[in-house]
């Protein structure tokens, strides 16, 4: 295994002036990346932080996100993500729950920081990254802190150094997932090297990693990854770091809001090899942007884009097929969460995967609620268990939740995140959805995601969400919120007939409620609380 900070230091020594970070067209070399992070790490130490101290990253996508993440890990401190959409009460909760001692934030977010900082008694240092908005606070300048500090010396680190990934899931307050740096780093790089770049065996230690980078460079392969989704969410950060550690370059977009045409333009201008998106929520408007660009005569060279990655939300088969009409690329649809990866679906031209069918990772298992492992010869539904070296150590300051989610079965550690699935006869896994969202109607279980995959295949459906509402006779009834792609589409009239024959009768929604937009959280996951409130209101009309 190898530690992320050790790997970056070794790569900086080897790759020197080659670019590793690009933001708004500005490049930063491996040497500068490592040096600036070393200086920032020393600034943390000068402020009184020690190994184990928590460093919050309240940042939009930028080069400084990677720098601050590295700086903390170089010093054996603990970086953690903060959602930049949080209001004061949410930020205050996170700073307290994390025991935050340093905060790095964008100047445009200074308002919420100023509101909360006086009550954050543990915070010793707050550094402000200039993003061109609002008045400068010279006392907290990020660049000034780097300039004033000497580079921290390189130190010995431990495999169980960790960082926190705060995840809200679909309900409850955010939970800090403890990711031990060495197994997390090594496991992620191995998974991507093998499953994405076809490198088998993948690098298992630092000398092998450096050797792999040399081989890739000898072949002219320098991976360029652009997370189009936020780095503050697991998908953006965890999917981009493996490409970086394979000698690649990370490109970040300066836009603070989703801009699909700017994504395509940056892919073309920076010759991006791989990008990270959020399922249909990103893919549909991105495809619309390509259609619009073609209509106005704008030409975009997308030949460099070979890999598109998504995880955590629906990426429907029809949308994948449409994207493959534009791209000669591999589409990787991942099933997993911050707590662990579980399965992949890989689609290429002429080989789009069947809806909701995924190839399980080698360590993935299926268990019944009574603890029995479900064999692949059975079609019994069960809880999907993620395994492997990248599985986190648990939840920060929550031993009860840790014991419930992270369990040892027959000597092997698994993460039970709450997703349900069943084995298909061909060895693939049918994703059924989150158990907490399961609808019980007349004694039958309906997994919303299974129904949503069918609805999403309708050409006029832009987005959808299936939930259960109370029903006197059946306990719950299945209903769907649907957003149309066209203003003249009458989905409520068309969908009842569309779903006939595509699923069992008890799974078919009893009502279709058309909405302008399906409620989702910033990471693209369903906002079930808001969706239920909307459905209840519409059902009463």
N, C-alpha and C positions, 0 to 999 in steps of 0.2 A: 504493500500500500504506500501511498505518498500523500503528503499534506499539500493543500492548494498553494499556500504561500511558498513552500519549498519548490514546488513545480514552477511557479512564476519566476522565482529568482533564478533558477537554472535556465529557463527559457530566455530570460532577459540577458543572461550572460552569453547564450548561444546565438540569439537572433538580433541583439543589439539595436541597430537603427531601423530595423524593419517595423512597419506600422502594426499596432495591435488594437488601437481604438480609433474610431472615426465618429465625430459628431458635427453635424451641420457643415460637412466638407472639411473639417479640421482634423488632421491626423496626429496621433501621439505614438511614439515609438515604444518598443519593449523596454529600452533603457530608461526612458523618461517615465513610463508607467511605474516601473519598480522603484525608481528614485523618488518620485513624488509621493508614492505610497509610504516609503520608508520615512520621509520627512513628516508626513501627516501622522504616522504612527508615533513618531517622537513627540509631536505636538500633543497627542493624546496622553502620552506618558508624562510630559511636562506639566499637564493639568492635574496630575494625580491619579490617572487611571492605571490599573494594574492588570495582569492576566486574569481573565474572568470578568472584567468590567464590561458592561453592555453599551454598545454604540448604535444609536438609532439612525436609520437612513430615511429621511422624509424628502424624497427626491423623485422628480420625473426621470424619464430615461435620459442618461447622459454619461459621458466618460467618467465624471466624478463618482457616479454610483459604483462602478467597478473599482476605482481608486480607493474609496472609503472602505469598501468591503475588504479589499486586500490589506489596507493599512491596519485594520483591526485584527485580522487573522495573523499578520506578520508579528504582532505584539502579543499573540495568544489571548486577545480580547474577543468579544462576542458581538459581531454585527447582527442587526435584525432589521427587517423591513417594516415600513409604516405606510399605510394607505394614504396617499396625498389628497384623497377626498374626505378624510375625516374632519369632523367639526371638533370644537374644543373639548367636549366631554369625552369623546371617543379617543382623542389624542392623549388626554390626561390619564384615562384608564390604561392605555398601552404603556405610557412612560412609567406609571407606577407598577403595573404588573411585571414589566421587564426588568425593573430595577435599573433604569437607564441612567448612565453617568455622562454620556456625551451625545450630542444631537447634531447631525449634519442635515441642513435643510436648504431648499431653494428660496431665494429672496421673495419670490411671488407668494410664498406660503408664510411669510413673516407674521401676518395678521393673526393666524391661529396659534403660531408659536408664542407670540407676545402675550396672548390671552392665557396660555397654559403654563409658561415657563416659571412664573413666580411661585407656583404651587408645586413644582417638580423639584423637591428639596435635594435629591441625589445628583441632579445634573450639574456637573462641574464645568462643562465646556459646551458652547453652542456655536457652530460655524456655519456661515451663510454663503451659499454658492450663488454667484451672480448669474441670473438668467434674464437680465435686462428689464426687470419689472420692479417698480417701487424704489424708494429711497435706500441708499446704501447705509448699512450699519458697520462703520469702519472697525469697531471694536470686535466684530465677529467675522471678519473677512476670511474666507476659506483660503484664498490665494496668499493672503498675508501670513496666515499661520504656516503654510508650507514654506514660504520664503524665509521665515524667521527661524525655522527648525533645522538642525543638522540631521542628515539621514540616520535613522536608528540602525545600530549594528544588527547583523543577522544573528538569530538565536536558534537554539535547539527547540523544537516544538514536539508536541505529543499527538499521537493518533486520535485521542479522545478530546482534543480541543474541539469546540463546537461553535456553530452559529445557530441562530433562531430564525425560523420561517413562520411568521404569524399567519394563520389561516382562519378565516371566519366560517368556512363551509357554507351551509345554507341557513343555519340557525345558531343562536347563542353568541356569546362574546368571543372575540378572537382568541385562539389558542396558540401558544408558542411551541412549535415543533422543534425538538432538539436534534440537529443534524451534526453528527460527529464528523469532523472535517475530512480525515483521511479515508475512512470507508465510503463516505458520501461522494467525495471527489473521484476516487478510484472506481467505484461502482458506476457512476454516471458516465465517465469516459469509456469504460469497458463496454457499457450498453450501447453507446452511440458508435464507438469504433467498430463494433461487431455488426450491429443491426442496421446502421445507417451507411457507414463507409465500407463495410465488408472486410474489415481487418480482423483476421482470425488466426492465431489467438490475439486478443486485445492486450495492450500493455498492462502489466500487473505491478510494476514498480517504477521508480523514477528513471533508472537507466533505460528500461524498455520504452518508457514514454519518450525520452529524448531520441532514442533510436527510431521510433515510429515517426516522429516529426522529421528526422533526417531523411527517412525513406520517402515520406510524402513530398518533401521539398525536392528530392532528386527526381520525382515524377512530375514536378511542376504544380503540385497540389498545395494551395494555400487556402484553407477554408475561410470563407467570408460569411459570417452569420449576422442577421439583422433581426433582433426581437421586435416585431411590430406590436406585440402585446407588452404591458408594463413589466419592468424589471422588479417592481415591488411584489409581483405575484410569482409563484413558484415556476410557472411555465416559462416566463420570460428569462429568468435568471438561470434556472437549472438546465434549460435547453440551449443556452448560449455558451455557458462556461466550458462544456466538453469540446466545442469547436475551438474555443480560444486555446485550451490546453493542448490541442493537437496542432498548435503552431498557427492558429488562425487569427482573424481580425474581427472585432465586434463593432458593428455599425449601429448607432442609435439615432433615432429621429428627433428633431427639435420640437416637433408638434406636441402640444399638450392635449390635444383632442384627436380622435380618430379621423384621419384624412386618407381615404383609400387611394386616391390618385397620387398623392405624395409618396405613399409606400411603393407604388410601381415605379415612379420616377427615380426614387433613390435606389431601388434594386437595379435599375438600368444604369444609372450614373456611377454607382459604386461597385458594379459587377458582383452583386451579392449571389452567393451560392445557395444559401439556406435562409429561410425566414420562419418566424414563429407567429402563428395566428390563433384566433379563438373561434374555431369551428365555423358554422354557418353565419354567426354574428359578424364575423369579419369577411368571410369568403363571399357571401352574397353581394354586399356593397362593393367589394373589390372587383368582382366580375362585372357589376353594373358600370363601374368606373372605366373598365377596359372597353366596354361597348360604347360608352360616351366618347372616350378618346378616339376610337376608330371612326365614329360618326363625324367628329370635327377634324379628322385628318392628322391627328397626333400619332407619331410612330414611336413605339417604345421597344428597345432591344432587350428582351427578357431571356435571351439565350443562356445567360450565366446561371439562372435560377434552376437548380437541379433538385432541391429538397424543400418541401413545405411541411411544417410540423404543427400539429394541433393536439390539444389534450383537454379533457375535463368536460367538454360540452359536445353536443351533437354536430357532426360534420356529415351531412347526408350524402347518400350515394349520388344522387342527381347533380348536386353541386360539385362534387369531386369530378364527375365525368365532364361537366362544363369547364372546370378549371384545366383539365387535361386536354381540352380542345385548344387552349391558349398556350399551355406549357408542356415541354418535353421534360417532365420532372417526376420524381418519386414523392408521393403524398403519404405522410406518416401520421396516422390518427391514433393517439395514445389513450389508453384507459389507465387512470391512476389518480393520485392526489399527492399533496405534499408528503403524506405519510408513506408513499411508495408507489412505484410503477407496477402495472399488472399485465398489460397486454398491448399489442400493436396491431393495426391493420395497415397494410402497405398497398397502395394503388399506383398503377402505372397505366399508360395508354393501352387500352384494350384489356386491362386487367383490374378494373375497379372492383374492390371487395364488396361482398354482399352486405347489405345494411345490418349494422349492429353485430356482425360476426368478426371476431378478433382472434389473432394468434397469441396464445398465452406465452409470457416469458417463461424461461425454464424453471424458475422457482415458484411460479404461481400455482396455487391449489384452490380447490373448492370444498367447502365444509358445510355440513348440515347444521341446523341450530343446536342439535344435541351433541355436537363435537365430532361426529363421524366425518371422515374424509370421503367425499363422493368420487367414485372412480369414473374414469372417462368413458366407460361403457354405459353409464347411467345418464338419463336425461332429467334427473331430479334437480330442481332448483336449489341453489345454495349460496352461501356467502363467499365472495371472492377474497382470497387471502394473498397479499403481496409478500414476497420473500426476497432474499438476496442481500448483498452487502450494503446496498444503499438505504436499507430500512432505517429510519431514525431511531434514536434511543428512547424517545418518549415525549411527553408534554412537560413544559417548564412549570414547575410548582403545582403539578396536578397528578399525583400518584394514582388516584382512583381512576381517572380517565386513561392514564398510561396502561394500567393493568387490564382495563377493559379492551383497549385497542391493540396493544402489542402483547402477543401471547407466544409461549413456547409450546410447540406441538411436536412430539417425538424428537426432541432435542434440537429442532429448527425453529427459528424465530420468524413470526409472521405479523403482518399488520392487517387487522380486520377493520376496514374503513367504513363498511356498511353497504357496499355495492353487492348486488345479487347478479348471478348468472347461471347458465346451465351449459353442459357440454353438448356439442353437436357431434353427429356421427363421424364427421371428417376430422375430429380432433380440435376444431376451433371452438371458441367460447362465444355463446350468445349473451350479450350484455342486456340485462333486464332493468337495471337502474338502482337508485338508492333505496334501501329498505325503509328508511324513515319516511319516504314519500310514497310508499306502497299503499294502494287503495284496496280496501276490503269491501267488496260489493256482493252481497248475498252469499258470503262465505268463500267467494273466489278472490284470489289475489291478482291485482292488476298493477304491473310495474309501468309507471308513466313513460319512461324512456322508450319502451318497446312500442307504445302507441305513437309517441312523438316521431319516431323514425318513419312510420307509415305516413303521418300527416305531412312531414317535411318533404316527402317525395312528390307532393302535389305541386305542379309548376307555379301556381299562384300564391303559395304559402311562403312568406318571407321568414316567419318565425312562429313557434308554437310552444305551448306549455300545457301539460295535462295534470289536473289535480282532482281530488275527491271532495265533493260537497256532501253534507249530511242528508240522509234520505230515510224517511220513516219506515219504508218497507225493506230496503236492502242494506241499511246502515250507512252506506255511502253510494253515491252515483258518480260516474266518470263524466267530467266536463273538460272542455278544451278552450283555451284562449288562443286565438289565431290572429296574426297580423298579415295583411295582404301585400303582395308586391305591386299590385296595380289598384288604383282608386276605383276602377269600375268592376273589380272582381267581387263576386258575391259568394264568399266562402261558406257562409252559414247555409246557403242553399245547395252548394255543390258538394260539400264534404260528406254528408250522410251517405250519399250514393257511392262516393269515391272509396270509402272504407269498407263497403260491402264486399265480403269474400276475401278481404285482406287480413282479417283477424277474427277471433271468436266473438260471438255476439256480446258477451258480458264485458269485453274489453272496449267495445265501440262507445265513443262519447255519446251521452244522452243529450248534450247541448254543445253548440259551438258558438262562442262569444267572440265577435270581431272587435279587435282593439287596434289602436294606432301603433302601439309598440308593446311587446311582451316585456313585463318587468324583469330585469336582470341586474345583478350586481356588477361592479366594475370589472371583475374577472370573467364575466360572461356567464357565470352560473346563475341558475334560476333563483329569483327572489320569491320564494313560496308564500311568505307572509303577505307581501303586496299582491301577489297573484290571487290568493284566496280572497282577499278583501275586494278586489275588482270583480271576481266571479260571483261572490255573494251579492254584491250590489246589482250586477247585471241580471242575476237570476230573479231578483225581486221586481224587476221592471216589467 
